[in-house]
Amino acid sequence: MNIVLLEGLAVPQQTIEELAASLKEQGHTFTAWLDGKWDPETLIQRAKDADILMVANSPLPAQVVQACSRLKMISVAFTGVDHIPMEVCRQRGVLVCNCAGYSTTAVAELVFGLVLGLARRIPACDGAARHGGTKAGLVGFELAGKTFGIVGTGAIGLRVAVLARAFGCKVIAYSRTEKQEALELGVRYRSLEEVMAQSDIVSLHVPATAQTKGLISAEMIARMKPGALLINTARGPVVDSAALADALKAGRIAGAGIDVFETEPPIPEDHPLCSAPNTLLTPHVAFATEESMVLRANMVFENVQLYLNGTPRNVMA
């Protein structure tokens, strides 16, 4: 098989070479392109003879898949696959496997970084300390005793629930499917409307699909408590950013921590959330820790090996 890695995996090149060694020993060809070039013409030239492609989170153009006549499998070093032309892959019979679970801990921990940053007003406190200020106007609130709402109780949502309980929060959740693990943690399922209205903190953990696009609409945001926080480390299109910015500017909710946007960063300076008060914005880093990147690299190569063994896992299409 001709196996082509089209982009870096945020690990040292030596790590990639070590992971690829067993594939080469089995007689497969492996090529890694780590220079960051991502224009369609270059990608087509590099991928056209591949049997297996390995990509991370850069959007893969449909014309690249269409140009690969031998392509059988794509191993995606990411959890979401909304950046992959899934319909084209289905039509062509190309198997797509993701790396579900590699970033569960990383994302869940950033959720609480954003929550604590907002609840204790840490960026403003830092500015005050550096410029002769005091705590005046910077008194925050504790998480203990608060109602923590989770939208989506997959692996990351469940991990967030564990951490929320550790902080002493009451946890409620909305999800298409109720999980026994969540119930055993003391999570109580509610409707989306109830989660939005009853929570002091709402954290989103759903994929980007036709059903979830705009899920957190102006109507849903309007249901939130005036003192509530909204955290989005899931996917940007899940939230109506303009409606969220309007609510923040009007003081209808207390704050928002946002790691994902409608497009991958860099986001435009005129994005509505850039001028919204009481926000913490991060450039899609929730998944990115040293530990998660190593785990992800291992998983994306394991996915290829399992496919070659005839036992594919994490199959998305």
ZADO-1210 file (C-alpha; in nm, 4 decimals, padded with zeros to 6 digits):
<atoms>
<atom x="00.0000" y="00.0000" z="00.0000" code="MET" pos="1"/>
<atom x="00.1096" y="00.3568" z="-00.0699" code="ASN" pos="2"/>
<atom x="00.0487" y="00.5548" z="00.2506" code="ILE" pos="3"/>
<atom x="00.0758" y="00.9347" z="00.2468" code="VAL" pos="4"/>
<atom x="00.0696" y="01.1717" z="00.5436" code="LEU" pos="5"/>
<atom x="-00.0367" y="01.5099" z="00.4087" code="LEU" pos="6"/>
<atom x="00.0354" y="01.7282" z="00.7120" code="GLU" pos="7"/>
<atom x="00.2255" y="01.7360" z="01.0379" code="GLY" pos="8"/>
<atom x="00.0845" y="01.5860" z="01.3557" code="LEU" pos="9"/>
<atom x="00.2374" y="01.8330" z="01.6045" code="ALA" pos="10"/>
<atom x="00.4923" y="01.5752" z="01.7157" code="VAL" pos="11"/>
<atom x="00.8632" y="01.5556" z="01.6278" code="PRO" pos="12"/>
<atom x="00.9532" y="01.4146" z="01.2875" code="GLN" pos="13"/>
<atom x="01.1443" y="01.1398" z="01.4668" code="GLN" pos="14"/>
<atom x="00.8204" y="01.0261" z="01.6323" code="THR" pos="15"/>
<atom x="00.6519" y="01.0008" z="01.2919" code="ILE" pos="16"/>
<atom x="00.9437" y="00.8022" z="01.1552" code="GLU" pos="17"/>
<atom x="00.9308" y="00.5649" z="01.4513" code="GLU" pos="18"/>
<atom x="00.5568" y="00.5120" z="01.4086" code="LEU" pos="19"/>
<atom x="00.5951" y="00.4536" z="01.0350" code="ALA" pos="20"/>
<atom x="00.8773" y="00.2019" z="01.0749" code="ALA" pos="21"/>
<atom x="00.6522" y="-00.1012" z="01.1199" code="SER" pos="22"/>
<atom x="00.4499" y="-00.0098" z="00.8095" code="LEU" pos="23"/>
<atom x="00.7693" y="00.0084" z="00.6044" code="LYS" pos="24"/>
<atom x="00.8876" y="-00.3241" z="00.7472" code="GLU" pos="25"/>
<atom x="00.5655" y="-00.4778" z="00.6175" code="GLN" pos="26"/>
<atom x="00.6525" y="-00.3591" z="00.2668" code="GLY" pos="27"/>
<atom x="00.4280" y="-00.0531" z="00.2519" code="HIS" pos="28"/>
<atom x="00.5456" y="00.2799" z="00.1133" code="THR" pos="29"/>
<atom x="00.5184" y="00.5752" z="00.3492" code="PHE" pos="30"/>
<atom x="00.5659" y="00.9431" z="00.2619" code="THR" pos="31"/>
<atom x="00.5236" y="01.2335" z="00.5040" code="ALA" pos="32"/>
<atom x="00.4714" y="01.5891" z="00.3834" code="TRP" pos="33"/>
<atom x="00.5418" y="01.8226" z="00.6737" code="LEU" pos="34"/>
<atom x="00.5995" y="02.1558" z="00.4999" code="ASP" pos="35"/>
<atom x="00.2463" y="02.2877" z="00.5612" code="GLY" pos="36"/>
<atom x="00.1536" y="02.3361" z="00.1942" code="LYS" pos="37"/>
<atom x="-00.2220" y="02.2887" z="00.1577" code="TRP" pos="38"/>
<atom x="-00.3333" y="02.4278" z="-00.1756" code="ASP" pos="39"/>
<atom x="-00.5470" y="02.1812" z="-00.3760" code="PRO" pos="40"/>
<atom x="-00.3026" y="02.1512" z="-00.6631" code="GLU" pos="41"/>
<atom x="-00.0148" y="02.0539" z="-00.4343" code="THR" pos="42"/>
<atom x="-00.2332" y="01.8146" z="-00.2385" code="LEU" pos="43"/>
<atom x="-00.3486" y="01.6403" z="-00.5552" code="ILE" pos="44"/>
<atom x="00.0084" y="01.5924" z="-00.6741" code="GLN" pos="45"/>
<atom x="00.1073" y="01.4458" z="-00.3377" code="ARG" pos="46"/>
<atom x="-00.2010" y="01.2315" z="-00.2842" code="ALA" pos="47"/>
<atom x="-00.3052" y="01.1115" z="-00.6306" code="LYS" pos="48"/>
<atom x="-00.1286" y="00.7734" z="-00.6092" code="ASP" pos="49"/>
<atom x="-00.2121" y="00.7046" z="-00.2439" code="ALA" pos="50"/>
<atom x="-00.4027" y="00.4000" z="-00.1239" code="ASP" pos="51"/>
<atom x="-00.4253" y="00.5498" z="00.2251" code="ILE" pos="52"/>
<atom x="-00.4184" y="00.9145" z="00.3289" code="LEU" pos="53"/>
<atom x="-00.3424" y="01.0467" z="00.6747" code="MET" pos="54"/>
<atom x="-00.4611" y="01.3975" z="00.7631" code="VAL" pos="55"/>
<atom x="-00.5198" y="01.6018" z="01.0754" code="ALA" pos="56"/>
<atom x="-00.7641" y="01.8924" z="01.1083" code="ASN" pos="57"/>
<atom x="-00.7010" y="02.0963" z="00.7935" code="SER" pos="58"/>
<atom x="-01.0034" y="02.0944" z="00.5596" code="PRO" pos="59"/>
<atom x="-00.9473" y="01.8343" z="00.2878" code="LEU" pos="60"/>
<atom x="-01.0853" y="01.9583" z="-00.0468" code="PRO" pos="61"/>
<atom x="-01.3289" y="01.7256" z="-00.2223" code="ALA" pos="62"/>
<atom x="-01.1333" y="01.7509" z="-00.5469" code="GLN" pos="63"/>
<atom x="-00.8334" y="01.5901" z="-00.3769" code="VAL" pos="64"/>
<atom x="-01.0346" y="01.2795" z="-00.2872" code="VAL" pos="65"/>
<atom x="-01.1866" y="01.2737" z="-00.6359" code="GLN" pos="66"/>
<atom x="-00.8380" y="01.2819" z="-00.7896" code="ALA" pos="67"/>
<atom x="-00.7180" y="00.9787" z="-00.5922" code="CYS" pos="68"/>
<atom x="-00.8236" y="00.6826" z="-00.8064" code="SER" pos="69"/>
<atom x="-00.6568" y="00.4275" z="-00.5773" code="ARG" pos="70"/>
<atom x="-00.7719" y="00.5724" z="-00.2466" code="LEU" pos="71"/>
<atom x="-00.9240" y="00.3208" z="-00.0068" code="LYS" pos="72"/>
<atom x="-00.8928" y="00.4724" z="00.3386" code="MET" pos="73"/>
<atom x="-00.8407" y="00.8071" z="00.5165" code="ILE" pos="74"/>
<atom x="-00.7048" y="00.8052" z="00.8711" code="SER" pos="75"/>
<atom x="-00.8049" y="01.1339" z="01.0345" code="VAL" pos="76"/>
<atom x="-00.5964" y="01.2556" z="01.3280" code="ALA" pos="77"/>
<atom x="-00.8909" y="01.4363" z="01.4784" code="PHE" pos="78"/>
<atom x="-01.2231" y="01.3599" z="01.6467" code="THR" pos="79"/>
<atom x="-01.4555" y="01.5541" z="01.4174" code="GLY" pos="80"/>
<atom x="-01.4706" y="01.4752" z="01.0473" code="VAL" pos="81"/>
<atom x="-01.6705" y="01.7768" z="00.9295" code="ASP" pos="82"/>
<atom x="-01.3533" y="01.8951" z="00.7497" code="HIS" pos="83"/>
<atom x="-01.3515" y="01.5789" z="00.5380" code="ILE" pos="84"/>
<atom x="-01.5706" y="01.5520" z="00.2213" code="PRO" pos="85"/>
<atom x="-01.7680" y="01.2644" z="00.3692" code="MET" pos="86"/>
<atom x="-02.0273" y="01.2402" z="00.0930" code="GLU" pos="87"/>
<atom x="-01.7569" y="01.2084" z="-00.1705" code="VAL" pos="88"/>
<atom x="-01.5878" y="00.9428" z="00.0420" code="CYS" pos="89"/>
<atom x="-01.9134" y="00.7476" z="00.0668" code="ARG" pos="90"/>
<atom x="-01.9695" y="00.7697" z="-00.3058" code="GLN" pos="91"/>
<atom x="-01.6154" y="00.6506" z="-00.3747" code="ARG" pos="92"/>
<atom x="-01.6244" y="00.3754" z="-00.1106" code="GLY" pos="93"/>
<atom x="-01.3402" y="00.5339" z="00.0857" code="VAL" pos="94"/>
<atom x="-01.3297" y="00.4289" z="00.4506" code="LEU" pos="95"/>
<atom x="-01.2814" y="00.7182" z="00.6969" code="VAL" pos="96"/>
<atom x="-01.1545" y="00.6513" z="01.0486" code="CYS" pos="97"/>
<atom x="-01.1079" y="00.9134" z="01.3192" code="ASN" pos="98"/>
<atom x="-00.9117" y="00.9338" z="01.6438" code="CYS" pos="99"/>
<atom x="-01.2000" y="00.9460" z="01.8878" code="ALA" pos="100"/>
<atom x="-01.0921" y="00.9945" z="02.2466" code="GLY" pos="101"/>
<atom x="-00.7405" y="01.1309" z="02.2047" code="TYR" pos="102"/>
<atom x="-00.8355" y="01.4770" z="02.3361" code="SER" pos="103"/>
<atom x="-01.0956" y="01.3930" z="02.6004" code="THR" pos="104"/>
<atom x="-00.8815" y="01.5014" z="02.8937" code="THR" pos="105"/>
<atom x="-00.7328" y="01.8011" z="02.7123" code="ALA" pos="106"/>
<atom x="-01.0689" y="01.9477" z="02.6088" code="VAL" pos="107"/>
<atom x="-01.2339" y="01.8872" z="02.9444" code="ALA" pos="108"/>
<atom x="-00.9516" y="02.0592" z="03.1276" code="GLU" pos="109"/>
<atom x="-00.9636" y="02.3662" z="02.9015" code="LEU" pos="110"/>
<atom x="-01.3372" y="02.3921" z="02.9723" code="VAL" pos="111"/>
<atom x="-01.2519" y="02.4569" z="03.3342" code="PHE" pos="112"/>
<atom x="-00.9676" y="02.6885" z="03.2416" code="GLY" pos="113"/>
<atom x="-01.2241" y="02.9025" z="03.0601" code="LEU" pos="114"/>
<atom x="-01.4827" y="02.8668" z="03.3367" code="VAL" pos="115"/>
<atom x="-01.2398" y="02.9689" z="03.6103" code="LEU" pos="116"/>
<atom x="-01.0986" y="03.2493" z="03.3974" code="GLY" pos="117"/>
<atom x="-01.4466" y="03.3949" z="03.3628" code="LEU" pos="118"/>
<atom x="-01.5770" y="03.3132" z="03.7102" code="ALA" pos="119"/>
<atom x="-01.2753" y="03.4649" z="03.8850" code="ARG" pos="120"/>
<atom x="-01.2149" y="03.7323" z="03.6173" code="ARG" pos="121"/>
<atom x="-00.8547" y="03.6238" z="03.5874" code="ILE" pos="122"/>
<atom x="-00.7561" y="03.8260" z="03.2746" code="PRO" pos="123"/>
<atom x="-00.8928" y="04.1474" z="03.4323" code="ALA" pos="124"/>
<atom x="-00.7245" y="04.0637" z="03.7638" code="CYS" pos="125"/>
<atom x="-00.3944" y="04.0151" z="03.5831" code="ASP" pos="126"/>
<atom x="-00.4315" y="04.3549" z="03.4190" code="GLY" pos="127"/>
<atom x="-00.5176" y="04.5208" z="03.7497" code="ALA" pos="128"/>
<atom x="-00.2193" y="04.3655" z="03.9268" code="ALA" pos="129"/>
<atom x="00.0190" y="04.4785" z="03.6523" code="ARG" pos="130"/>
<atom x="-00.1105" y="04.8352" z="03.6420" code="HIS" pos="131"/>
<atom x="-00.1523" y="04.9360" z="04.0041" code="GLY" pos="132"/>
<atom x="-00.5101" y="04.8186" z="04.0433" code="GLY" pos="133"/>
<atom x="-00.6916" y="04.6383" z="04.3227" code="THR" pos="134"/>
<atom x="-00.9713" y="04.3846" z="04.3471" code="LYS" pos="135"/>
<atom x="-01.2289" y="04.6630" z="04.3110" code="ALA" pos="136"/>
<atom x="-01.4952" y="04.5448" z="04.0682" code="GLY" pos="137"/>
<atom x="-01.3246" y="04.2082" z="04.0282" code="LEU" pos="138"/>
<atom x="-01.5015" y="03.9915" z="04.2836" code="VAL" pos="139"/>
<atom x="-01.5910" y="03.6629" z="04.1188" code="GLY" pos="140"/>
<atom x="-01.8004" y="03.3617" z="04.2115" code="PHE" pos="141"/>
<atom x="-01.7392" y="03.0047" z="04.3259" code="GLU" pos="142"/>
<atom x="-01.8326" y="02.6945" z="04.1301" code="LEU" pos="143"/>
<atom x="-01.9364" y="02.4943" z="04.4352" code="ALA" pos="144"/>
<atom x="-02.3131" y="02.4713" z="04.4537" code="GLY" pos="145"/>
<atom x="-02.3697" y="02.5981" z="04.1012" code="LYS" pos="146"/>
<atom x="-02.5702" y="02.4124" z="03.8371" code="THR" pos="147"/>
<atom x="-02.3456" y="02.2977" z="03.5542" code="PHE" pos="148"/>
<atom x="-02.5262" y="02.2175" z="03.2289" code="GLY" pos="149"/>
<atom x="-02.3709" y="01.9893" z="02.9688" code="ILE" pos="150"/>
<atom x="-02.5031" y="01.9679" z="02.6133" code="VAL" pos="151"/>
<atom x="-02.3865" y="01.6350" z="02.4737" code="GLY" pos="152"/>
<atom x="-02.2747" y="01.3510" z="02.6992" code="THR" pos="153"/>
<atom x="-02.0217" y="01.1733" z="02.4837" code="GLY" pos="154"/>
<atom x="-01.6753" y="01.0971" z="02.6189" code="ALA" pos="155"/>
<atom x="-01.5780" y="01.4628" z="02.6629" code="ILE" pos="156"/>
<atom x="-01.9127" y="01.5621" z="02.8104" code="GLY" pos="157"/>
<atom x="-01.8840" y="01.2786" z="03.0627" code="LEU" pos="158"/>
<atom x="-01.5322" y="01.3851" z="03.1602" code="ARG" pos="159"/>
<atom x="-01.6561" y="01.7414" z="03.2089" code="VAL" pos="160"/>
<atom x="-01.9312" y="01.6021" z="03.4315" code="ALA" pos="161"/>
<atom x="-01.6718" y="01.4269" z="03.6492" code="VAL" pos="162"/>
<atom x="-01.4729" y="01.7480" z="03.6899" code="LEU" pos="163"/>
<atom x="-01.7849" y="01.9543" z="03.7549" code="ALA" pos="164"/>
<atom x="-01.8874" y="01.7176" z="04.0307" code="ARG" pos="165"/>
<atom x="-01.5366" y="01.7472" z="04.1778" code="ALA" pos="166"/>
<atom x="-01.5897" y="02.1231" z="04.1987" code="PHE" pos="167"/>
<atom x="-01.9108" y="02.0636" z="04.3895" code="GLY" pos="168"/>
<atom x="-02.1518" y="02.1449" z="04.1084" code="CYS" pos="169"/>
<atom x="-02.4934" y="01.9949" z="04.0466" code="LYS" pos="170"/>
<atom x="-02.4806" y="01.8562" z="03.6921" code="VAL" pos="171"/>
<atom x="-02.7678" y="01.8447" z="03.4466" code="ILE" pos="172"/>
<atom x="-02.7434" y="01.7498" z="03.0808" code="ALA" pos="173"/>
<atom x="-02.9148" y="01.7336" z="02.7459" code="TYR" pos="174"/>
<atom x="-02.8248" y="01.4629" z="02.4951" code="SER" pos="175"/>
<atom x="-02.9968" y="01.2634" z="02.2230" code="ARG" pos="176"/>
<atom x="-02.9168" y="00.9475" z="02.4165" code="THR" pos="177"/>
<atom x="-02.9066" y="00.9132" z="02.7943" code="GLU" pos="178"/>
<atom x="-02.5912" y="00.7401" z="02.9159" code="LYS" pos="179"/>
<atom x="-02.5911" y="00.5036" z="03.2098" code="GLN" pos="180"/>
<atom x="-02.2440" y="00.6283" z="03.3014" code="GLU" pos="181"/>
<atom x="-02.3827" y="00.9803" z="03.3328" code="ALA" pos="182"/>
<atom x="-02.6689" y="00.8684" z="03.5540" code="LEU" pos="183"/>
<atom x="-02.4217" y="00.6842" z="03.7765" code="GLU" pos="184"/>
<atom x="-02.2250" y="01.0088" z="03.8123" code="LEU" pos="185"/>
<atom x="-02.5371" y="01.1805" z="03.9384" code="GLY" pos="186"/>
<atom x="-02.6111" y="01.3647" z="03.6153" code="VAL" pos="187"/>
<atom x="-02.9788" y="01.4392" z="03.5628" code="ARG" pos="188"/>
<atom x="-03.1069" y="01.4650" z="03.2079" code="TYR" pos="189"/>
<atom x="-03.3298" y="01.7541" z="03.1081" code="ARG" pos="190"/>
<atom x="-03.4596" y="01.9063" z="02.7861" code="SER" pos="191"/>
<atom x="-03.2301" y="02.1514" z="02.6083" code="LEU" pos="192"/>
<atom x="-03.4617" y="02.4333" z="02.7073" code="GLU" pos="193"/>
<atom x="-03.4383" y="02.3324" z="03.0732" code="GLU" pos="194"/>
<atom x="-03.0601" y="02.3006" z="03.0633" code="VAL" pos="195"/>
<atom x="-03.0261" y="02.6477" z="02.9128" code="MET" pos="196"/>
<atom x="-03.2671" y="02.8032" z="03.1635" code="ALA" pos="197"/>
<atom x="-03.1520" y="02.6292" z="03.4810" code="GLN" pos="198"/>
<atom x="-02.7735" y="02.6257" z="03.4441" code="SER" pos="199"/>
<atom x="-02.5236" y="02.8722" z="03.5856" code="ASP" pos="200"/>
<atom x="-02.2702" y="02.7366" z="03.3369" code="ILE" pos="201"/>
<atom x="-02.3505" y="02.5697" z="03.0035" code="VAL" pos="202"/>
<atom x="-02.0762" y="02.3712" z="02.8285" code="SER" pos="203"/>
<atom x="-02.1244" y="02.2412" z="02.4737" code="LEU" pos="204"/>
<atom x="-01.9998" y="01.8999" z="02.3587" code="HIS" pos="205"/>
<atom x="-02.1825" y="01.8069" z="02.0385" code="VAL" pos="206"/>
<atom x="-02.0465" y="01.7481" z="01.6859" code="PRO" pos="207"/>
<atom x="-02.1148" y="01.9747" z="01.3912" code="ALA" pos="208"/>
<atom x="-02.4051" y="01.8236" z="01.1970" code="THR" pos="209"/>
<atom x="-02.7048" y="01.9526" z="01.0088" code="ALA" pos="210"/>
<atom x="-02.9056" y="01.8968" z="01.3271" code="GLN" pos="211"/>
<atom x="-02.6681" y="02.0831" z="01.5593" code="THR" pos="212"/>
<atom x="-02.5947" y="02.3829" z="01.3372" code="LYS" pos="213"/>
<atom x="-02.7364" y="02.6851" z="01.5191" code="GLY" pos="214"/>
<atom x="-02.8532" y="02.4649" z="01.8066" code="LEU" pos="215"/>
<atom x="-02.7650" y="02.7402" z="02.0529" code="ILE" pos="216"/>
<atom x="-02.9769" y="03.0013" z="01.8838" code="SER" pos="217"/>
<atom x="-03.0839" y="03.3480" z="01.9932" code="ALA" pos="218"/>
<atom x="-03.3919" y="03.1855" z="02.1457" code="GLU" pos="219"/>
<atom x="-03.1834" y="02.9412" z="02.3485" code="MET" pos="220"/>
<atom x="-02.9412" y="03.2114" z="02.4611" code="ILE" pos="221"/>
<atom x="-03.2375" y="03.4221" z="02.5722" code="ALA" pos="222"/>
<atom x="-03.3368" y="03.1420" z="02.8099" code="ARG" pos="223"/>
<atom x="-03.0087" y="03.1652" z="03.0025" code="MET" pos="224"/>
<atom x="-02.9772" y="03.3241" z="03.3457" code="LYS" pos="225"/>
<atom x="-02.8355" y="03.6784" z="03.3551" code="PRO" pos="226"/>
<atom x="-02.5379" y="03.5513" z="03.5548" code="GLY" pos="227"/>
<atom x="-02.4732" y="03.2448" z="03.3396" code="ALA" pos="228"/>
<atom x="-02.1646" y="03.1503" z="03.1376" code="LEU" pos="229"/>
<atom x="-02.1580" y="02.9759" z="02.7989" code="LEU" pos="230"/>
<atom x="-01.8567" y="02.7613" z="02.7092" code="ILE" pos="231"/>
<atom x="-01.8015" y="02.6258" z="02.3583" code="ASN" pos="232"/>
<atom x="-01.5122" y="02.3875" z="02.2953" code="THR" pos="233"/>
<atom x="-01.7197" y="02.1765" z="02.0538" code="ALA" pos="234"/>
<atom x="-01.7774" y="02.3290" z="01.7099" code="ARG" pos="235"/>
<atom x="-01.8306" y="02.6907" z="01.6091" code="GLY" pos="236"/>
<atom x="-02.1440" y="02.6489" z="01.3962" code="PRO" pos="237"/>
<atom x="-02.3313" y="02.5061" z="01.6956" code="VAL" pos="238"/>
<atom x="-02.3657" y="02.8619" z="01.8336" code="VAL" pos="239"/>
<atom x="-02.5188" y="03.1709" z="01.6739" code="ASP" pos="240"/>
<atom x="-02.2153" y="03.3935" z="01.7355" code="SER" pos="241"/>
<atom x="-02.3935" y="03.7170" z="01.6480" code="ALA" pos="242"/>
<atom x="-02.6770" y="03.6405" z="01.8899" code="ALA" pos="243"/>
<atom x="-02.4263" y="03.5488" z="02.1611" code="LEU" pos="244"/>
<atom x="-02.2343" y="03.8718" z="02.1070" code="ALA" pos="245"/>
<atom x="-02.5582" y="04.0723" z="02.1261" code="ASP" pos="246"/>
<atom x="-02.6511" y="03.9023" z="02.4556" code="ALA" pos="247"/>
<atom x="-02.3082" y="03.9749" z="02.6029" code="LEU" pos="248"/>
<atom x="-02.3135" y="04.3382" z="02.4935" code="LYS" pos="249"/>
<atom x="-02.6613" y="04.3832" z="02.6407" code="ALA" pos="250"/>
<atom x="-02.5579" y="04.2156" z="02.9672" code="GLY" pos="251"/>
<atom x="-02.8221" y="03.9448" z="02.9292" code="ARG" pos="252"/>
<atom x="-02.5645" y="03.6778" z="03.0204" code="ILE" pos="253"/>
<atom x="-02.2470" y="03.7143" z="03.2235" code="ALA" pos="254"/>
<atom x="-01.9782" y="03.5749" z="02.9960" code="GLY" pos="255"/>
<atom x="-01.8604" y="03.3276" z="02.7345" code="ALA" pos="256"/>
<atom x="-01.5521" y="03.1146" z="02.6793" code="GLY" pos="257"/>
<atom x="-01.5139" y="03.0237" z="02.3122" code="ILE" pos="258"/>
<atom x="-01.2474" y="02.8022" z="02.1561" code="ASP" pos="259"/>
<atom x="-01.4168" y="02.7295" z="01.8212" code="VAL" pos="260"/>
<atom x="-01.5624" y="02.9475" z="01.5500" code="PHE" pos="261"/>
<atom x="-01.7402" y="02.9188" z="01.2156" code="GLU" pos="262"/>
<atom x="-01.4009" y="02.8890" z="01.0460" code="THR" pos="263"/>
<atom x="-01.0617" y="02.7814" z="01.1694" code="GLU" pos="264"/>
<atom x="-00.8485" y="03.0598" z="01.3233" code="PRO" pos="265"/>
<atom x="-00.7258" y="03.3107" z="01.2467" code="PRO" pos="266"/>
<atom x="-01.0718" y="03.4633" z="01.2756" code="ILE" pos="267"/>
<atom x="-01.1395" y="03.8086" z="01.1281" code="PRO" pos="268"/>
<atom x="-01.0921" y="04.1042" z="01.3605" code="GLU" pos="269"/>
<atom x="-01.4531" y="04.2058" z="01.2975" code="ASP" pos="270"/>
<atom x="-01.5913" y="03.8734" z="01.4195" code="HIS" pos="271"/>
<atom x="-01.8819" y="03.9674" z="01.6497" code="PRO" pos="272"/>
<atom x="-01.7282" y="03.7980" z="01.9540" code="LEU" pos="273"/>
<atom x="-01.4023" y="03.9943" z="01.9247" code="CYS" pos="274"/>
<atom x="-01.5795" y="04.3079" z="02.0452" code="SER" pos="275"/>
<atom x="-01.8090" y="04.1372" z="02.2972" code="ALA" pos="276"/>
<atom x="-01.7386" y="04.2024" z="02.6674" code="PRO" pos="277"/>
<atom x="-01.6677" y="03.9347" z="02.9291" code="ASN" pos="278"/>
<atom x="-01.5335" y="03.6843" z="02.6809" code="THR" pos="279"/>
<atom x="-01.2332" y="03.4552" z="02.6747" code="LEU" pos="280"/>
<atom x="-01.1418" y="03.3547" z="02.3206" code="LEU" pos="281"/>
<atom x="-00.8854" y="03.0875" z="02.2394" code="THR" pos="282"/>
<atom x="-00.7747" y="02.9849" z="01.8866" code="PRO" pos="283"/>
<atom x="-00.9024" y="02.6251" z="01.8777" code="HIS" pos="284"/>
<atom x="-00.6479" y="02.4884" z="02.1245" code="VAL" pos="285"/>
<atom x="-00.8707" y="02.2719" z="02.3457" code="ALA" pos="286"/>
<atom x="-00.7463" y="01.9479" z="02.1899" code="PHE" pos="287"/>
<atom x="-00.3812" y="02.0518" z="02.1818" code="ALA" pos="288"/>
<atom x="-00.1608" y="01.9356" z="02.4683" code="THR" pos="289"/>
<atom x="00.1737" y="01.7589" z="02.4521" code="GLU" pos="290"/>
<atom x="00.0094" y="01.4434" z="02.5813" code="GLU" pos="291"/>
<atom x="-00.2867" y="01.4496" z="02.3451" code="SER" pos="292"/>
<atom x="-00.0690" y="01.5092" z="02.0397" code="MET" pos="293"/>
<atom x="00.1422" y="01.2021" z="02.1157" code="VAL" pos="294"/>
<atom x="-00.1691" y="00.9935" z="02.1773" code="LEU" pos="295"/>
<atom x="-00.3255" y="01.1221" z="01.8546" code="ARG" pos="296"/>
<atom x="-00.0173" y="01.0353" z="01.6477" code="ALA" pos="297"/>
<atom x="-00.0175" y="00.6828" z="01.7855" code="ASN" pos="298"/>
<atom x="-00.3891" y="00.6410" z="01.7186" code="MET" pos="299"/>
<atom x="-00.3772" y="00.7626" z="01.3579" code="VAL" pos="300"/>
<atom x="-00.1064" y="00.5071" z="01.2768" code="PHE" pos="301"/>
<atom x="-00.2878" y="00.2347" z="01.4723" code="GLU" pos="302"/>
<atom x="-00.5994" y="00.3051" z="01.2656" code="ASN" pos="303"/>
<atom x="-00.4022" y="00.2386" z="00.9487" code="VAL" pos="304"/>
<atom x="-00.2533" y="-00.0821" z="01.0860" code="GLN" pos="305"/>
<atom x="-00.5923" y="-00.2102" z="01.2018" code="LEU" pos="306"/>
<atom x="-00.7378" y="-00.1361" z="00.8580" code="TYR" pos="307"/>
<atom x="-00.4538" y="-00.3278" z="00.6955" code="LEU" pos="308"/>
<atom x="-00.5240" y="-00.6143" z="00.9366" code="ASN" pos="309"/>
<atom x="-00.8869" y="-00.6197" z="00.8264" code="GLY" pos="310"/>
<atom x="-01.0157" y="-00.4974" z="01.1630" code="THR" pos="311"/>
<atom x="-01.0781" y="-00.1232" z="01.1194" code="PRO" pos="312"/>
<atom x="-01.1889" y="00.0831" z="01.4186" code="ARG" pos="313"/>
<atom x="-01.3333" y="00.4314" z="01.4683" code="ASN" pos="314"/>
<atom x="-01.5110" y="00.3981" z="01.1331" code="VAL" pos="315"/>
<atom x="-01.7013" y="00.7125" z="01.0382" code="MET" pos="316"/>
<atom x="-01.7878" y="00.6140" z="00.6794" code="ALA" pos="317"/>
</atoms>
